[in-house]
Amino acid sequence: MSAFIVSSTHIDMMVSAALRPQYQSSWYYQHGGESHYVTRETADQTGAMLWLENYRSVNYRYSDSPAEVPPRYTFRLAKERELIEELKAIHCYVYQACEHPAWADSEAKALCEALEWRLTRQLPGYDEAAWGFDSDTPALSVTKAEKDATRAAYARFS
């Protein structure tokens, strides 16, 4: 498995996704028994934490190379993206940041899991889909146009 340092723009995109008001008015994730709020005031700190975890992973993965230290992170609100792009940004980040043993209990992992859950719940049809399934649970009624749009979105980012 290889790993790379994601760009500050990539981190901006993830923090911006957590800040989007259309998803909820305030948002937090749990880690270490504490609530961590993502706000404009904590955006620099949140992004720096994510980037540091990515650096830890790459430094661990390539321990035969000199360790790199992340530059100072300053949050910049990213342009709004499609949900599928925001989800893929999280998946890419997780792939790059999961290389070291402390990842499983890290704050970055907790944030990524919570943000992925939050964004997934915003996907079209999520609220209308059944919660539990039995043999007689009706299928979600989705129009052909919605199916085509979803397939096209996935094809662009796969």
PAZABA-242223 format. One line per field, with one value per atom (N, C-alpha, C): residue in one letter; residue number from 1; z, x, y; atom name. Coordinates in steps of 0.02 Angstrom, whole numbers, plus 32768, in hexadecimal, padded with zeros to 4 digits. Layout:
PAZABA-242223
res	A|... $
n	NUM|... $
up	Z|... $
east	X|... $
north	Y|... $
atom	CA|... $
end
This chain:
PAZABA-242223
res	M|M|M|S|S|S|A|A|A|F|F|F|I|I|I|V|V|V|S|S|S|S|S|S|T|T|T|H|H|H|I|I|I|D|D|D|M|M|M|M|M|M|V|V|V|S|S|S|A|A|A|A|A|A|L|L|L|R|R|R|P|P|P|Q|Q|Q|Y|Y|Y|Q|Q|Q|S|S|S|S|S|S|W|W|W|Y|Y|Y|Y|Y|Y|Q|Q|Q|H|H|H|G|G|G|G|G|G|E|E|E|S|S|S|H|H|H|Y|Y|Y|V|V|V|T|T|T|R|R|R|E|E|E|T|T|T|A|A|A|D|D|D|Q|Q|Q|T|T|T|G|G|G|A|A|A|M|M|M|L|L|L|W|W|W|L|L|L|E|E|E|N|N|N|Y|Y|Y|R|R|R|S|S|S|V|V|V|N|N|N|Y|Y|Y|R|R|R|Y|Y|Y|S|S|S|D|D|D|S|S|S|P|P|P|A|A|A|E|E|E|V|V|V|P|P|P|P|P|P|R|R|R|Y|Y|Y|T|T|T|F|F|F|R|R|R|L|L|L|A|A|A|K|K|K|E|E|E|R|R|R|E|E|E|L|L|L|I|I|I|E|E|E|E|E|E|L|L|L|K|K|K|A|A|A|I|I|I|H|H|H|C|C|C|Y|Y|Y|V|V|V|Y|Y|Y|Q|Q|Q|A|A|A|C|C|C|E|E|E|H|H|H|P|P|P|A|A|A|W|W|W|A|A|A|D|D|D|S|S|S|E|E|E|A|A|A|K|K|K|A|A|A|L|L|L|C|C|C|E|E|E|A|A|A|L|L|L|E|E|E|W|W|W|R|R|R|L|L|L|T|T|T|R|R|R|Q|Q|Q|L|L|L|P|P|P|G|G|G|Y|Y|Y|D|D|D|E|E|E|A|A|A|A|A|A|W|W|W|G|G|G|F|F|F|D|D|D|S|S|S|D|D|D|T|T|T|P|P|P|A|A|A|L|L|L|S|S|S|V|V|V|T|T|T|K|K|K|A|A|A|E|E|E|K|K|K|D|D|D|A|A|A|T|T|T|R|R|R|A|A|A|A|A|A|Y|Y|Y|A|A|A|R|R|R|F|F|F|S|S|S $
n	1|1|1|2|2|2|3|3|3|4|4|4|5|5|5|6|6|6|7|7|7|8|8|8|9|9|9|10|10|10|11|11|11|12|12|12|13|13|13|14|14|14|15|15|15|16|16|16|17|17|17|18|18|18|19|19|19|20|20|20|21|21|21|22|22|22|23|23|23|24|24|24|25|25|25|26|26|26|27|27|27|28|28|28|29|29|29|30|30|30|31|31|31|32|32|32|33|33|33|34|34|34|35|35|35|36|36|36|37|37|37|38|38|38|39|39|39|40|40|40|41|41|41|42|42|42|43|43|43|44|44|44|45|45|45|46|46|46|47|47|47|48|48|48|49|49|49|50|50|50|51|51|51|52|52|52|53|53|53|54|54|54|55|55|55|56|56|56|57|57|57|58|58|58|59|59|59|60|60|60|61|61|61|62|62|62|63|63|63|64|64|64|65|65|65|66|66|66|67|67|67|68|68|68|69|69|69|70|70|70|71|71|71|72|72|72|73|73|73|74|74|74|75|75|75|76|76|76|77|77|77|78|78|78|79|79|79|80|80|80|81|81|81|82|82|82|83|83|83|84|84|84|85|85|85|86|86|86|87|87|87|88|88|88|89|89|89|90|90|90|91|91|91|92|92|92|93|93|93|94|94|94|95|95|95|96|96|96|97|97|97|98|98|98|99|99|99|100|100|100|101|101|101|102|102|102|103|103|103|104|104|104|105|105|105|106|106|106|107|107|107|108|108|108|109|109|109|110|110|110|111|111|111|112|112|112|113|113|113|114|114|114|115|115|115|116|116|116|117|117|117|118|118|118|119|119|119|120|120|120|121|121|121|122|122|122|123|123|123|124|124|124|125|125|125|126|126|126|127|127|127|128|128|128|129|129|129|130|130|130|131|131|131|132|132|132|133|133|133|134|134|134|135|135|135|136|136|136|137|137|137|138|138|138|139|139|139|140|140|140|141|141|141|142|142|142|143|143|143|144|144|144|145|145|145|146|146|146|147|147|147|148|148|148|149|149|149|150|150|150|151|151|151|152|152|152|153|153|153|154|154|154|155|155|155|156|156|156|157|157|157|158|158|158 $
up	8000|8000|8000|7FD7|7FD6|7FF7|8009|8028|8011|8010|7FFF|802C|802E|8054|8029|8043|801E|8022|7FF4|7FF1|8027|8035|8063|8046|8004|7FE4|7FF3|7FF5|8006|804E|807B|80C1|80C6|80A1|80A0|808B|8059|803F|8076|809B|80CF|8108|811E|8154|813C|80FF|80E3|80E1|80D0|80CF|8115|8148|818D|81A2|8182|8194|816D|813A|810F|8136|8137|815F|8146|8106|80ED|8109|8123|813F|8186|81AE|81F2|8208|823A|8251|827A|829E|82C1|82BD|82C2|82BA|82E6|8302|832A|8321|8337|8336|837B|838A|83CB|83C5|83F5|83F9|8441|845A|849E|84D3|84C8|84F8|84F8|84C7|84C2|8480|8480|8443|8426|83E5|83C2|838E|8397|8369|8330|82F4|82BA|82AA|82B4|82A8|8281|826C|824C|827C|82BD|82EF|82F9|82EE|82F8|82B6|827E|823C|8233|8249|8243|826B|82A8|82D5|82B9|82A0|8284|8246|8219|81DE|81EE|821F|8233|8250|8277|8294|825C|822A|81F2|81CC|81BD|8196|81BC|81FD|8226|8226|8229|8228|81E5|81AF|816D|816B|8186|8189|81B3|81EC|8217|81F0|81C9|81A2|816E|8148|8114|8133|8169|818B|81A4|81BE|81D6|819B|8166|812C|810C|8108|80E8|811D|8150|8189|8176|813C|8126|8109|80FF|80E7|8122|811B|8151|815D|819C|81AE|8196|817C|8166|819C|81A2|81D1|81A9|81BB|8194|819D|8168|816F|8199|81AE|81D4|81A7|81C3|819E|81AE|817B|8182|8156|8174|8151|811E|80E4|80B0|8099|809D|808A|8041|8036|7FF3|7FD0|7F8E|7F69|7F76|7F74|7F81|7F49|7F5C|7F2D|7F33|7F05|7F09|7F44|7F60|7F98|7F88|7F4D|7F3A|7F39|7F27|7F28|7F70|7F9B|7FE2|8002|7FF2|800C|7FF2|7FB3|7F96|7FB4|7FC3|7FE4|8028|804D|808E|8083|8053|8046|8033|8008|7FF5|8032|805A|8095|80C4|80D1|80FE|80E3|80A3|8085|8090|808E|8096|80E0|810D|8153|8180|8166|8190|8198|8183|8180|81C3|81F6|8234|826A|829C|82CD|82F7|8302|832C|8306|82C5|829E|82BA|82CE|82E4|831D|8348|8381|8378|833C|8331|832C|833C|8335|82EB|82C0|8278|825F|8275|8261|827A|82B8|82D3|82AB|8298|8270|822C|820B|81C8|81C9|81FA|81FF|820A|8236|8244|8208|81E5|81AA|8171|8168|8135|8143|8181|8195|8187|8199|8190|8146|811C|80D4|80B3|80C6|80A9|80B4|80EF|80FF|80D5|80B1|8086|803E|802E|7FEA|7FD5|7F97|7F80|7F8B|7FA8|7FB4|7FF7|801B|805B|808C|8094|80C4|80AF|806E|8055|8057|8058|8057|8099|8096|80D2|8102|8142|8174|817E|8183|8189|814D|813E|8102|8112|80F8|80F9|80B2|80A7|8063|8042|806A|804D|8050|805F|8060|8019|800A|7FC5|7FB4|7F75|7F5D|7F5B|7F63|7F5F|7F17|7F0F|7ECD|7EB9|7E88|7E6F|7E25|7E0D|7DC6|7D9D|7D5D|7D30|7D2F|7D2F|7D2E|7D6C|7DA7|7DE4|7DE2|7DC9|7DC3|7D94|7D5A|7D29|7D47|7D6C|7D8A|7DBE|7DE6|7E18|7DF7|7DC4|7DA0|7D80|7D63|7D43|7D76|7DB0|7DE5|7DFD|7E08|7E1E|7DE8|7DA9|7D72|7D6D|7D7A|7D76|7DAC|7DE6|7E1F|7E33|7E08|7E19|7DFA $
east	802A|8000|802C|801D|8043|8019|803A|8017|8037|8010|802C|800C|802B|8011|7FDD|7FA0|7F6C|7F7B|7F5F|7F6B|7F42|7F56|7F2F|7EEA|7EE4|7EA2|7E76|7E93|7E6D|7E53|7E7E|7E6A|7E34|7E3D|7E0A|7DC6|7DC7|7D89|7D66|7D8C|7D6E|7D53|7D79|7D62|7D26|7D27|7CEE|7CAF|7CB7|7C7D|7C5F|7C8A|7C71|7C4D|7C5E|7C41|7C02|7BF2|7BBA|7B79|7B5A|7B1E|7AE1|7ADF|7AA5|7AA0|7AD8|7AD6|7ABB|7AD0|7AB7|7AD2|7AB2|7AC8|7B08|7B12|7B51|7B61|7BA1|7BB4|7BF0|7BEF|7C27|7C30|7C6A|7C78|7C93|7C92|7CA8|7CED|7D18|7D58|7D72|7D88|7DA4|7D72|7D32|7CFF|7CED|7D05|7CF7|7CD6|7CAF|7C92|7CC2|7CCF|7CFB|7CD1|7CC5|7C9D|7CC8|7CAD|7CCE|7CA9|7CCB|7CAF|7CE3|7CD0|7D01|7D3A|7D2B|7D5E|7D8E|7D78|7DA3|7DBD|7DAD|7DBF|7E0B|7E32|7E7B|7E94|7E7D|7E92|7E7D|7E40|7E26|7E4F|7E5A|7E81|7EC9|7EE7|7F2B|7F2F|7EFC|7EFA|7EF6|7ECC|7EC6|7F08|7F26|7F64|7F9D|7FA1|7FD4|7FCD|7F90|7F84|7F9A|7F8F|7FA6|7FF2|8013|805D|8076|8055|806A|8067|8033|802B|8062|806E|80A1|80E6|80F4|8135|813E|8109|810D|8117|80F1|80F4|8139|8156|8197|81CB|81D1|81FD|8247|8258|829D|82B1|8280|828C|8289|82A9|82A4|825B|8248|8203|81F4|81B9|81A1|8175|8176|814C|811B|80DB|80AB|80B6|80AC|80AF|8073|8075|803E|7FFF|7FC8|7F8A|7F5D|7F43|7F11|7ED6|7E9C|7E60|7E4B|7E37|7E18|7DD9|7DA1|7D62|7D66|7D5A|7D5C|7D19|7D1C|7CDD|7CB4|7C74|7C47|7C4D|7C4F|7C54|7C17|7C11|7BDC|7BEA|7BB5|7BBD|7BED|7BE7|7C11|7C5B|7C6A|7CAF|7CC8|7C9D|7CB0|7CBC|7C92|7C9A|7CDB|7CE9|7D26|7D64|7D60|7D98|7DA6|7D72|7D7B|7D9C|7D83|7D9F|7DE8|7DFA|7E40|7E6A|7E51|7E77|7E82|7E4E|7E54|7E88|7E88|7EB9|7F00|7F09|7F4C|7F61|7F30|7F3F|7F3E|7F2C|7F21|7F5D|7F97|7FD2|7FF5|7FE7|800C|7FE0|7FFF|7FDA|7FA8|7FB4|7F87|7F49|7F44|7F0B|7EC8|7EC4|7E85|7E65|7E8D|7E72|7E7A|7E87|7E97|7E58|7E62|7E2C|7E1B|7E4C|7E40|7E11|7E1D|7DF1|7DAA|7DA3|7D61|7D3D|7D61|7D43|7D2E|7D5A|7D4A|7D0C|7D09|7CCF|7C8E|7C91|7C55|7C41|7C72|7C63|7C48|7C65|7C4B|7C02|7BF3|7BAE|7B80|7B97|7B6F|7B60|7B93|7B8A|7B61|7B6B|7B45|7AFA|7AE9|7AA2|7A83|7AAB|7A92|7A89|7A9E|7A97|7A4E|7A3F|79F9|79DC|79A1|797E|798D|79BE|79D1|7996|7975|793E|7903|78FA|78C1|78CE|790C|791C|7907|78F7|78E3|791F|7911|7945|7958|7925|792F|7911|7929|7911|78FB|78C0|78A4|7895|787E|786F|7838|780D|77D6|77E1|781D|782C|782C|7803|7801|7843|7855|7891|7884|78B8|78B3|78A2|7872|785E|788A|78B5|78E2|78D6|78D3|78C7|7905|78FA|7932|7964|794D|797A|79A6|7989|79B0|79E4|79D0|79FF|7A38|7A27|7A5B|7A8B|7A70|7A9A|7AC8|7AB0|7AD9|7B10|7AFD|7B2F|7B65|7B50|7B7F|7BAF|7B94|7BBE|7BF1|7BDC|7C0A|7C3E|7C2A|7C58|7C8F|7C7D|7CAE|7CE4|7CD2|7CFF|7D18|7D0D|7D26|7D6A $
north	7FC5|8000|803E|806E|80AD|80E4|8119|8151|8192|81C7|8209|823D|8277|82B0|82D2|82D7|82FB|8346|836A|83B2|83D7|8414|843E|844A|844C|8454|8419|83DD|83A0|83A5|83BB|83C4|83FA|8431|8466|844B|8420|8403|83DA|83B3|838A|83B4|83E6|8412|843A|8452|8477|844C|840D|83DF|83D9|83D9|83D5|8415|844D|848E|84A0|847B|848E|8493|84CE|84D7|84B1|84A0|847C|8436|841C|83D9|83DC|840A|8416|845A|8478|84B9|84B5|847F|8474|842A|841C|83D6|83C7|838C|8375|832A|8313|82CB|82B9|827A|8261|8241|8250|822D|8232|81FA|81FA|8210|8202|8214|825E|8283|82CB|82DC|8311|832C|8360|835A|8389|83AD|83ED|8414|842E|842A|8448|8488|84C0|8502|852B|8567|8594|85A2|85A6|85B4|857A|853D|8502|84E5|8505|84E9|84E2|8513|850E|84D2|84CC|8495|8452|844D|840E|83FA|8428|8419|8406|8429|8419|83D3|83BF|837C|8348|8354|8324|831F|8357|8357|8335|8342|8323|82D7|82BF|8276|8258|827D|8267|8263|8295|8295|825C|824F|8217|81D5|81CD|8190|8187|81BC|81B8|81B0|81D2|81CA|8183|8165|8120|80F0|80FB|80CF|80D0|810B|8114|8126|80FE|810D|810D|80F3|80F4|8138|8164|81A8|81D9|8213|8244|8258|825F|8271|82B7|82BF|8301|831E|8360|8384|83AE|83AB|83D3|841D|8443|848C|84A4|84E2|84FF|84FD|84E6|84E1|851C|853C|8571|8560|855A|8547|857B|8563|858D|8569|858B|856D|8556|8516|84FA|8504|8506|850C|84CD|84D5|849C|8469|842B|83F4|83C7|8399|8367|8338|831D|82EF|82B6|829B|8262|8276|82B4|82CC|82D3|82EC|82F4|82B0|8280|823C|821D|8227|820A|822B|826C|828E|826E|825E|823C|81F8|81D2|818F|8193|81C3|81CC|81DD|820C|8220|81E4|81BF|8185|8155|8148|811B|8134|8176|8193|8198|819C|81AA|816C|8132|80F8|80CA|80DF|80B3|80A6|80CD|80C4|80A4|8085|805E|8086|80C7|80EF|8107|80FA|8111|80FA|80BB|809E|80C5|80E4|810A|8155|816B|81B2|81DE|821D|824E|8257|8253|825B|8224|81E7|81AF|81BB|81D2|81E0|8215|824A|827F|8264|823E|8224|81F6|81CB|819E|81C5|81F7|821F|8249|8265|828E|8263|8229|81FC|81EA|81DA|81CA|8205|8241|827D|8289|8285|8292|825B|821D|81E6|81F0|8209|8214|824B|8273|82A8|8292|8254|823C|8238|8248|8244|81FE|81FC|81BE|819E|81B8|8199|8198|81D2|81D5|81AA|81A2|817B|812F|811B|80D4|80B3|8073|804F|804A|8047|8040|7FF7|7FCD|7F85|7F62|7F27|7F04|7EBD|7EAC|7E69|7E56|7E19|7E03|7E2C|7E4B|7E72|7EBD|7ED4|7F1C|7F35|7F69|7F82|7FA6|7FA1|7FC3|800E|8035|807D|8090|80BA|80D1|810C|8100|8133|813A|8178|8183|8170|8163|8153|818C|81C9|8203|8204|81F5|81F3|81BB|8181|8149|815A|8178|818B|81BF|81EF|8223|8204|81D6|81B5|818C|8165|813D|8169|81A1|81CF|81ED|81FF|821B|81E8|81AA|8176|8168|8168|8159|818E|81CD|8203|81FE|81E2|81E3|819E|816D|812A|811F $
atom	N|CA|C|N|CA|C|N|CA|C|N|CA|C|N|CA|C|N|CA|C|N|CA|C|N|CA|C|N|CA|C|N|CA|C|N|CA|C|N|CA|C|N|CA|C|N|CA|C|N|CA|C|N|CA|C|N|CA|C|N|CA|C|N|CA|C|N|CA|C|N|CA|C|N|CA|C|N|CA|C|N|CA|C|N|CA|C|N|CA|C|N|CA|C|N|CA|C|N|CA|C|N|CA|C|N|CA|C|N|CA|C|N|CA|C|N|CA|C|N|CA|C|N|CA|C|N|CA|C|N|CA|C|N|CA|C|N|CA|C|N|CA|C|N|CA|C|N|CA|C|N|CA|C|N|CA|C|N|CA|C|N|CA|C|N|CA|C|N|CA|C|N|CA|C|N|CA|C|N|CA|C|N|CA|C|N|CA|C|N|CA|C|N|CA|C|N|CA|C|N|CA|C|N|CA|C|N|CA|C|N|CA|C|N|CA|C|N|CA|C|N|CA|C|N|CA|C|N|CA|C|N|CA|C|N|CA|C|N|CA|C|N|CA|C|N|CA|C|N|CA|C|N|CA|C|N|CA|C|N|CA|C|N|CA|C|N|CA|C|N|CA|C|N|CA|C|N|CA|C|N|CA|C|N|CA|C|N|CA|C|N|CA|C|N|CA|C|N|CA|C|N|CA|C|N|CA|C|N|CA|C|N|CA|C|N|CA|C|N|CA|C|N|CA|C|N|CA|C|N|CA|C|N|CA|C|N|CA|C|N|CA|C|N|CA|C|N|CA|C|N|CA|C|N|CA|C|N|CA|C|N|CA|C|N|CA|C|N|CA|C|N|CA|C|N|CA|C|N|CA|C|N|CA|C|N|CA|C|N|CA|C|N|CA|C|N|CA|C|N|CA|C|N|CA|C|N|CA|C|N|CA|C|N|CA|C|N|CA|C|N|CA|C|N|CA|C|N|CA|C|N|CA|C|N|CA|C|N|CA|C|N|CA|C|N|CA|C|N|CA|C|N|CA|C|N|CA|C|N|CA|C|N|CA|C|N|CA|C|N|CA|C|N|CA|C|N|CA|C|N|CA|C|N|CA|C|N|CA|C|N|CA|C|N|CA|C|N|CA|C|N|CA|C|N|CA|C|N|CA|C|N|CA|C|N|CA|C|N|CA|C|N|CA|C|N|CA|C|N|CA|C|N|CA|C|N|CA|C|N|CA|C|N|CA|C|N|CA|C|N|CA|C $
end
